[in-house]
Amino acid sequence: MAEIIMSIGFIICIIGGILLVIQAFKMSLVWGLLCLFLMPVTFIFTVVHWPVAKKPFFIQLIGMVFFVIGTFMANS
């Protein structure tokens, strides 16, 4: 059961990440490429463009919560 919850969390995180990169490409090609290849730039993009990045950010956050819950379930 824990592995399923962790997998669901991982998939949700991936979806949120893809949506964030899509939003970055909508802003500009440079933002999109930087977010795609350099992880720290993704955090900068999220802060600078919060109005468009908040939905993908919260999707990733939900995925991380699922992943952490699954991890705790696997360790208990």
C-alpha positions as CSV (number, residue, x, y, z in Angstrom):
1,M,0.0,0.0,0.0
2,A,2.8,2.4,0.9
3,E,4.5,1.8,-2.5
4,I,1.2,2.7,-4.3
5,I,0.9,6.0,-2.3
6,M,4.5,6.8,-3.0
7,S,4.0,6.1,-6.7
8,I,0.9,8.3,-6.8
9,G,2.8,11.1,-5.1
10,F,5.7,10.8,-7.5
11,I,3.4,10.9,-10.5
12,I,1.6,14.0,-9.1
13,C,5.0,15.7,-8.6
14,I,6.0,14.9,-12.2
15,I,2.7,16.4,-13.5
16,G,3.3,19.5,-11.4
17,G,6.8,19.8,-12.7
18,I,5.7,19.5,-16.3
19,L,3.0,22.1,-15.8
20,L,5.6,24.5,-14.3
21,V,7.9,24.1,-17.3
22,I,5.0,24.7,-19.6
23,Q,4.2,27.9,-17.8
24,A,7.9,28.9,-18.0
25,F,7.9,28.3,-21.8
26,K,4.7,30.5,-22.0
27,M,6.7,33.3,-20.4
28,S,9.7,33.0,-22.8
29,L,11.8,30.4,-24.5
30,V,14.8,31.3,-22.2
31,W,12.8,30.8,-19.0
32,G,11.5,27.5,-20.4
33,L,14.9,26.1,-21.3
34,L,16.5,27.3,-18.1
35,C,13.7,25.7,-16.0
36,L,14.0,22.5,-18.0
37,F,17.7,22.1,-17.6
38,L,18.7,23.9,-14.3
39,M,16.7,23.0,-11.2
40,P,17.6,26.1,-9.2
41,V,16.1,28.4,-11.9
42,T,12.8,26.7,-11.4
43,F,12.7,28.0,-7.8
44,I,13.6,31.5,-9.0
45,F,10.9,31.3,-11.7
46,T,8.3,30.3,-9.1
47,V,9.1,33.2,-6.9
48,V,9.3,35.8,-9.7
49,H,6.2,34.6,-11.5
50,W,4.1,33.5,-8.6
51,P,0.7,34.3,-10.1
52,V,1.3,31.8,-12.9
53,A,3.5,29.3,-11.0
54,K,1.4,28.9,-7.9
55,K,-0.9,26.2,-9.3
56,P,1.9,23.9,-10.5
57,F,3.8,24.6,-7.3
58,F,0.8,23.4,-5.1
59,I,0.3,20.4,-7.3
60,Q,4.0,19.4,-6.7
61,L,3.5,20.1,-3.0
62,I,0.5,17.8,-2.8
63,G,2.6,15.1,-4.6
64,M,5.3,15.5,-2.1
65,V,2.9,15.1,0.8
66,F,1.6,11.8,-0.7
67,F,5.2,10.7,-1.2
68,V,6.2,11.5,2.4
69,I,3.1,9.8,3.8
70,G,3.9,6.7,1.7
71,T,7.5,6.8,3.0
72,F,6.4,6.9,6.6
73,M,4.0,4.1,6.0
74,A,6.8,2.0,4.5
75,N,9.1,2.6,7.4
76,S,6.5,1.7,10.1
